[in-house]
Structure formats: structure tokens, C-alpha cells
Amino acid sequence: MKSVIRKKKLVDYAKYGYLFSIPFVVAFLVFQLYPTLNTLILGFTDLKGAGRTEWHFLTTVGKPWYQNYEDVFKSVSFKKAFTNTWILWGISVIPEYFLALLFAAWFTDRKMRIKGKGLFKILFYMPSIITGVALAQLFAALFGYPKGAINDLCNLFANLFGVQRENYDYFSHEWSVKWLIIGINVYMYFGSTMVLVITGILGIGTEIFEAAEIDGANRIQTFFKITLPCMRPILTYFIVVSTIAGLQLYDVPMMIIGTHCNNAGLTMLMYIQNQAFSGSYLYNRASAASVILTFICGVISAIIFYLRRDKDEVALKKLKRKQRWEDRNHNHSI
């Protein structure tokens, strides 16, 4: 009996991959690429006013092409927003980074058997799944004036010690507003950062820690000499993401204080929103400020990637490039 070999028709599955990618490509072109290019163009135009659709390039109306950018940099509100943004991000990222590393080191230490690790992880991570608007409203109620939970609690302790205390208006002082925003940001994001760091630590091979333990390394030496160097990619990712998120801070300061109290909570994204939609309708200036913010995020990210690069790998690539160049010159000389 002759065996019949059936030749199966090969199916080209690559075309299905292109079909599945079409929705993403269309959504990217319509909702991301087009708005980005449109914003970049509007930064060099005279588009102002709600409902206006006609606009002209600044060079066609006798103005320099950089007029909108010059107006943004000269704006007192932009300078205030720029300073506030860096202050709020720079101060909040330090305790967020420290707490995430501290708790991650505790929860992943094999010698420290902390009871209820899962419960603590859930409690620390929960604020990150709550919207910033909800947390801002909660803290605004807690620190409310003249009646608020924090003021009532402080008065209770003051009465216990026989001290007379007046209710404090936390929203009428610039730095109390800043510290309140910083506290909310740390409380809201350090849990998710901790989970990210824990994931990175658990991805490190256990044999490395076992070898360090055999060599007599203590916990601090193991953490700084092994754990942190092995987590370079994850820490770089965290720094870049936290920097971009910090420069785009909007919801918490907007709900806490808005533009009151000497613009204590004014950020760059709030400045853009005010220019475009809060009565000004200066779409050209808002577009210019958006481009400036995007450029700052790109430059800061590039600097972070450069500073956090693997120097040994870079040195190895230079050595290989030099060796190929020498081999090429040697072959030409022969």
C-alpha cells in the first residue's frame, strides 16, 4: 500500500499581524501624531480666540517666527510655573525613591521574615490605583479651614497639654500648599514604585546572593554592591518615568489650590491649560509652551539615559570598534 504524502499548504500568518496592527496605527495617527504635529505648527501662528479657525504664520503678518516662544519665556506666570514644577517634582521624588527602595529591600530580604508582607504590599499599592482628583479632594477635606480633621486633631492634642491653639489655614500659605502637594504625590506613587523595584529584585538570580552570602557580605553591602547595580535598567526606567510624570503634574495641584495663594501650586501643564482654555484662548502661546515642555522632557530623558549608561559596555564597544579599525588599516597596508 503506497503511502500518500499530503502536502499541506503553507499559510502566511504575517499578513494577520499587519491586520491586527491597523487599529493601533490608525489610532496613533489620528489621536497622537496629528495633534502633535498640529501643536508644533500652531506654535508659529497667530491663532487666538474661541471658535476661530483661520490662522496665519507669524512671518506672514510681519512678526518674527519665535514671537510666541519669546512671549512664553517673558511671562511671569510661566516662570512661576516652571519653578513650581521643578520644586514639586524635585522634592517629592527623593522620599518616593527612598521609601520604595527601603520597603523593597525589607520585603525581599530572605533573612527578615516580616509577617503580613502581602497585606503591607496591598496597603502601600492601593493609593496608586486611586485617582489623583479623589486623593486631592480627600486631603483638601482633611486639611480644611476653619473646620477640618487635621485641625480638630491638633486642637485635641493641644487641649490635652493645656495649650491654646488657633486653627491653621493650610491653603493660605505658599509653602504649606507645596508640602501638601508633595505629600500627596509621595503617598500616591511610592507604592507602585516599590512594586516595580520588588519585581526587579526578584528577577536577579539567587545564586548571586548566595555567593555574596558565602563570601561574608552583609545586607548593606549586598544591597549596594549587588542589588542596585543589577537593577540599573529598572531604576533608569523609574527615573525617566517619574521625571516625565513630575513635569506633567496637573490634577493634584489643580484640585488642591488651583491658581490661588500666589500661584503656589501652578505647574507648567496648568499654565498651558490656562493659556488655551481658561478665558485666554491663546492657542498659539499654549502650543509654544507645550513644545517647550516636550523639549525639556526629551532633553532630561536623554541626559538620564546618558548618565545611567553601562560604562563597561560602552568601553567594550569602543575597544571592538578600535580593533576593527586597526584590522582594516592592517589589511589595506598589506
C-alpha positions as CSV (number, residue, x, y, z in Angstrom):
1,M,0.0,0.0,0.0
2,K,1.5,3.2,-1.1
3,S,1.7,5.9,1.5
4,V,0.2,9.1,0.4
5,I,2.0,12.2,1.4
6,R,-0.2,15.1,1.6
7,K,1.4,18.4,1.1
8,K,0.0,21.0,3.4
9,K,-0.4,24.4,2.0
10,L,1.7,26.8,4.0
11,V,-0.2,29.7,5.4
12,D,1.4,33.1,5.6
13,Y,0.5,34.3,9.1
14,A,2.5,37.5,8.8
15,K,-0.4,39.3,7.0
16,Y,-2.6,38.7,10.0
17,G,-0.1,40.6,12.2
18,Y,-0.4,43.6,9.9
19,L,-4.2,43.4,10.0
20,F,-4.2,43.4,13.8
21,S,-1.8,46.4,13.9
22,I,-4.1,48.5,11.8
23,P,-6.3,49.7,14.7
24,F,-3.3,50.9,16.7
25,V,-1.7,52.6,13.7
26,V,-4.9,54.4,12.8
27,A,-5.5,55.5,16.5
28,F,-1.8,56.6,16.7
29,L,-2.0,58.7,13.5
30,V,-5.4,60.3,14.4
31,F,-5.0,60.9,18.2
32,Q,-1.3,61.2,18.7
33,L,0.7,62.1,15.6
34,Y,-1.7,64.6,14.1
35,P,-2.3,66.5,17.4
36,T,1.5,66.6,18.0
37,L,2.3,68.0,14.5
38,N,-0.7,70.4,14.7
39,T,0.6,71.7,18.1
40,L,4.0,72.1,16.7
41,I,2.7,74.1,13.7
42,L,0.3,76.3,15.8
43,G,3.3,77.4,17.9
44,F,4.4,79.5,14.9
45,T,1.0,81.0,14.1
46,D,-1.3,83.8,15.4
47,L,-4.3,81.6,16.3
48,K,-6.3,83.2,19.1
49,G,-9.9,83.2,20.3
50,A,-12.5,80.6,20.9
51,G,-14.2,79.3,17.7
52,R,-11.7,80.8,15.4
53,T,-10.4,78.5,12.6
54,E,-8.4,80.9,10.5
55,W,-4.7,81.4,11.3
56,H,-1.6,82.7,9.7
57,F,2.1,82.1,10.2
58,L,3.8,84.8,12.2
59,T,6.2,85.6,9.4
60,T,3.3,86.4,7.0
61,V,1.9,89.1,9.4
62,G,5.2,90.8,10.0
63,K,6.2,89.2,13.2
64,P,9.3,87.0,14.0
65,W,8.7,83.3,13.8
66,Y,9.7,82.9,17.5
67,Q,7.3,85.5,18.9
68,N,5.1,83.0,20.8
69,Y,8.1,81.4,22.4
70,E,9.5,84.8,23.4
71,D,6.2,85.7,25.0
72,V,6.1,82.4,26.9
73,F,9.6,82.9,28.3
74,K,8.9,86.5,29.3
75,S,5.6,85.6,31.0
76,V,5.8,85.9,34.8
77,S,3.2,83.1,35.1
78,F,5.4,80.7,33.1
79,K,8.4,81.5,35.2
80,K,6.4,80.8,38.3
81,A,5.0,77.5,36.8
82,F,8.5,76.4,35.7
83,T,9.9,77.0,39.2
84,N,7.0,75.3,41.0
85,T,7.2,72.3,38.7
86,W,10.8,71.6,39.5
87,I,10.3,72.2,43.2
88,L,7.3,69.9,43.5
89,W,9.0,67.2,41.4
90,G,12.5,67.5,42.9
91,I,11.4,67.3,46.5
92,S,8.8,64.6,46.1
93,V,10.9,62.2,44.1
94,I,13.6,61.9,46.8
95,P,11.3,60.4,49.6
96,E,9.4,58.4,47.0
97,Y,12.6,56.8,45.7
98,F,13.9,56.3,49.3
99,L,10.7,54.7,50.6
100,A,10.4,52.4,47.6
101,L,13.9,51.1,47.9
102,L,13.7,50.7,51.7
103,F,10.4,48.7,51.7
104,A,11.5,46.7,48.7
105,A,14.7,45.7,50.4
106,W,12.8,44.7,53.5
107,F,10.2,42.7,51.7
108,T,12.8,40.8,49.6
109,D,15.3,40.1,52.4
110,R,15.4,36.4,52.9
111,K,16.7,36.7,56.5
112,M,14.0,39.2,57.6
113,R,10.7,37.3,57.9
114,I,8.2,40.1,58.1
115,K,4.7,38.9,58.8
116,G,1.9,40.0,56.6
117,K,4.1,41.0,53.6
118,G,1.2,40.6,51.2
119,L,-1.1,42.9,53.3
120,F,1.6,45.6,53.5
121,K,2.2,45.5,49.8
122,I,-1.5,45.8,49.1
123,L,-1.9,48.8,51.5
124,F,1.1,50.6,50.0
125,Y,0.0,49.9,46.5
126,M,-3.7,50.9,46.9
127,P,-3.1,54.7,46.7
128,S,-1.6,54.4,43.2
129,I,-4.9,52.9,41.9
130,I,-6.9,55.9,43.3
131,T,-7.2,58.9,41.0
132,G,-5.3,62.0,41.9
133,V,-8.5,64.0,41.9
134,A,-10.1,61.8,44.6
135,L,-7.0,61.9,46.8
136,A,-6.7,65.7,46.3
137,Q,-10.3,66.1,47.4
138,L,-9.7,63.8,50.4
139,F,-6.7,65.8,51.6
140,A,-8.4,69.1,51.0
141,A,-11.2,68.0,53.3
142,L,-8.7,66.7,55.9
143,F,-6.7,70.0,55.9
144,G,-9.8,72.1,55.6
145,Y,-10.2,75.5,57.2
146,P,-11.8,76.5,59.6
147,K,-13.1,73.0,60.2
148,G,-11.0,70.0,59.2
149,A,-9.9,66.7,60.6
150,I,-6.3,67.8,61.0
151,N,-7.1,71.0,62.7
152,D,-9.5,69.2,65.1
153,L,-6.9,66.5,65.9
154,C,-4.3,69.2,66.6
155,N,-6.7,71.0,68.8
156,L,-7.4,67.8,70.7
157,F,-3.8,67.2,71.5
158,A,-3.3,70.9,72.3
159,N,-6.1,70.7,74.8
160,L,-4.6,67.6,76.5
161,F,-1.5,69.6,77.2
162,G,-3.4,72.8,78.2
163,V,-2.2,74.7,75.1
164,Q,-4.4,77.2,73.3
165,R,-4.2,76.8,69.6
166,E,-6.0,78.6,66.7
167,N,-7.0,76.7,63.5
168,Y,-4.4,77.0,60.8
169,D,-5.3,77.7,57.2
170,Y,-3.0,75.4,55.3
171,F,-4.2,76.8,51.9
172,S,-3.3,80.4,52.6
173,H,0.5,79.9,52.8
174,E,2.6,79.1,49.8
175,W,4.9,76.5,51.3
176,S,2.2,74.7,53.2
177,V,0.4,74.2,49.9
178,K,3.6,73.0,48.3
179,W,4.3,70.5,51.1
180,L,0.7,69.3,50.9
181,I,1.0,68.6,47.2
182,I,4.4,66.9,47.7
183,G,3.0,64.7,50.4
184,I,0.1,63.6,48.2
185,N,2.4,62.7,45.4
186,V,4.7,60.6,47.6
187,Y,1.7,58.9,49.2
188,M,0.2,58.2,45.8
189,Y,3.2,56.9,43.8
190,F,5.7,55.3,46.2
191,G,3.7,52.1,46.4
192,S,3.7,51.4,42.6
193,T,7.4,52.3,42.5
194,M,8.0,49.8,45.4
195,V,6.2,47.0,43.5
196,L,8.4,47.8,40.4
197,V,11.6,47.6,42.5
198,I,10.5,44.4,44.1
199,T,9.9,42.8,40.7
200,G,13.3,43.8,39.6
201,I,15.0,42.4,42.8
202,L,13.1,39.1,42.4
203,G,14.4,38.9,38.8
204,I,18.0,38.8,40.0
205,G,19.5,35.3,40.1
206,T,19.5,33.8,43.6
207,E,23.0,32.3,43.0
208,I,24.5,35.8,43.1
209,F,23.1,36.5,46.6
210,E,24.1,33.0,47.7
211,A,27.7,33.7,46.5
212,A,27.7,37.0,48.3
213,E,26.5,35.4,51.5
214,I,29.2,32.8,51.3
215,D,31.8,35.5,50.8
216,G,30.6,37.1,54.1
217,A,28.8,40.2,52.6
218,N,26.3,41.8,55.0
219,R,22.9,43.1,54.0
220,I,24.0,46.6,53.3
221,Q,27.0,45.5,51.2
222,T,24.7,43.1,49.3
223,F,22.2,45.8,48.6
224,F,24.6,48.5,47.4
225,K,27.1,46.2,45.6
226,I,24.8,43.7,44.0
227,T,21.1,44.6,44.1
228,L,21.4,48.2,42.9
229,P,23.9,47.6,40.1
230,C,21.8,44.6,38.8
231,M,18.7,46.9,38.8
232,R,20.2,49.6,36.6
233,P,17.7,49.3,33.7
234,I,14.6,49.3,36.0
235,L,15.9,52.2,38.1
236,T,16.7,54.1,34.8
237,Y,13.1,53.5,33.7
238,F,11.8,54.7,37.0
239,I,13.8,57.9,37.0
240,V,12.7,58.7,33.4
241,V,9.1,58.0,34.0
242,S,9.0,59.8,37.3
243,T,10.7,62.8,35.7
244,I,8.2,63.0,32.8
245,A,5.2,62.5,35.2
246,G,6.6,65.2,37.6
247,L,7.0,67.7,34.8
248,Q,3.4,67.0,33.7
249,L,1.9,67.3,37.2
250,Y,-1.6,68.7,36.9
251,D,-4.5,67.0,38.7
252,V,-3.4,67.2,42.4
253,P,-2.3,70.9,42.4
254,M,-5.3,71.9,40.3
255,M,-7.8,70.3,42.8
256,I,-5.9,71.4,45.9
257,I,-5.3,75.1,45.3
258,G,-5.7,75.9,41.6
259,T,-4.2,79.4,40.8
260,H,-4.9,80.8,44.3
261,C,-2.4,81.6,47.1
262,N,0.1,83.4,44.8
263,N,0.1,80.6,42.3
264,A,1.7,78.3,44.9
265,G,0.5,75.2,43.0
266,L,0.8,76.4,39.5
267,T,2.6,73.9,37.2
268,M,3.6,74.0,33.6
269,L,0.7,71.9,32.5
270,M,-1.7,74.2,34.4
271,Y,-0.1,77.2,32.7
272,I,-0.8,75.6,29.3
273,Q,-4.4,74.8,30.3
274,N,-4.9,78.4,31.5
275,Q,-3.5,79.9,28.2
276,A,-5.6,77.7,26.0
277,F,-8.9,77.2,27.8
278,S,-9.3,79.4,30.9
279,G,-10.7,82.5,29.2
280,S,-7.5,83.5,27.4
281,Y,-7.8,81.2,24.3
282,L,-4.2,81.9,23.3
283,Y,-3.8,78.6,21.4
284,N,-0.6,79.8,19.8
285,R,1.1,80.6,23.1
286,A,-0.3,77.3,24.7
287,S,1.1,75.4,21.7
288,A,4.5,77.0,22.1
289,A,4.5,76.2,25.9
290,S,3.6,72.6,25.0
291,V,6.5,72.3,22.6
292,I,8.9,73.7,25.3
293,L,7.6,71.2,27.9
294,T,8.1,68.3,25.4
295,F,11.6,69.5,24.6
296,I,12.5,69.7,28.2
297,C,11.2,66.2,28.8
298,G,13.2,64.9,25.9
299,V,16.4,66.6,27.0
300,I,16.1,65.5,30.6
301,S,15.4,61.9,29.5
302,A,18.4,61.9,27.2
303,I,20.7,63.2,30.0
304,I,19.4,60.5,32.3
305,F,20.0,57.7,29.8
306,Y,23.5,59.1,29.2
307,L,24.4,59.3,32.9
308,R,22.9,55.8,33.6
309,R,24.5,54.1,30.7
310,D,26.6,50.9,31.3
311,K,30.2,52.4,31.1
312,D,31.8,48.9,30.9
313,E,29.6,48.1,27.8
314,V,30.4,51.4,26.2
315,A,34.1,50.8,26.8
316,L,33.9,47.3,25.3
317,K,32.1,48.7,22.2
318,K,34.9,51.3,21.8
319,L,37.5,48.7,22.1
320,K,35.8,46.5,19.5
321,R,35.4,49.5,17.2
322,K,39.1,50.3,17.6
323,Q,40.1,46.7,16.9
324,R,38.1,46.6,13.7
325,W,39.6,49.9,12.6
326,E,43.1,48.6,13.2
327,D,42.4,45.4,11.4
328,R,41.0,47.3,8.4
329,N,44.1,49.5,8.2
330,H,46.3,46.5,8.5
331,N,44.5,44.8,5.6
332,H,44.8,47.9,3.5
333,S,48.5,48.2,4.2
334,I,49.1,44.6,3.1
